[in-house]
C-alpha cells in the first residue's frame, strides 16, 4: 500500500523502483485493488495484460517483469513531468507518462497515462493507471482529439437527457469505475451499467458547456476531464476513451 507524502512522490516512485528492479518497492507504490486499463488492447509495445485489476501485490508481481522488459532491449525508463489536472484532499488525477530507453540511450517507446492517486491513513499510492498505449512522440493527434471530444460530449449529453439505456450502450465493456481509496469496480455489460445507474436514484444530471477537455491523446486512446452538475452540485471526473471498431467510447471513469 502506498505511503507517500504526495501524489507526485508516488508517481515518481513508480519508475524509480522499476529502474532499481525493486519488486517490493514497485508493488508498494500501489493501493489495492489496482487497475491498469489500456485504450489500445493490441499494442505490442505495452506487453503487460492490457486491462486488468490486481487484487494485491502478489497478483501484481506474478509476471516476470524485468526479464520480459530486458528481452526488448530496455534498460531504464524516465517519467514525463507530472501535471495534476484534478484533485481533492483524498484523490488526484496525474497526467504523465514515460519513455523507455535502451543501453545506447535510444528512445524505444513512449506512453501517455493518467495515474489515479488515492490517499489512505498511511499516505498516497497509485490506485489506477489509465493508459493511451498508442502514443508516438512528435505525432499530431489533433484529429483524434476532435473526434474524442465529440464522442464524449455526445455520450454525456445522453446523461443530461436522462437516457440511461442509450448512455450505457455508448460505453465500452468491461467498463471500470475507479472510486475512492480501495474501490475499483468493473461492470461487464450495458444492461448491468443501466441497472446500476437506476439503483442510485434519478438525479438531474447536466454537463456544463465546454467542460470536456482532452488531457492526453494517442492514436487509439485519450484521457479527458469533464464536469457534471448533479442537482446543483458540480462533480469533476476523468474518463479513459478508446477507439473500438472505429467508434470512440469511454471505457473507464474516475471521479474526484
Buried (B, 14 or more C-beta within 10 A) or exposed (E): BBBBEBBBBBBBBBBBBBBEEBBEBBBBBBBBBBBBBBBBBEBEBBEEEBBBBBEEBEBBBEEEBBEEBEEEEBBBBEBBEBEBBBBEEEBBBBBBBBBBBEEEEEEBBBBBBBBBBBBBEEBBBBBBBBBBBBBEEEEEBEEBBEBBBEBBBEBBBBBBEEBBBBBBBBBBBBBBBBBBBEEBEBBEEBEBBBEBBEEEEEEEBBBEEEBBBBBBBBBBBBBBBBBBBEEEEEEBBBBBBBBBEEEBBBBBBBBB
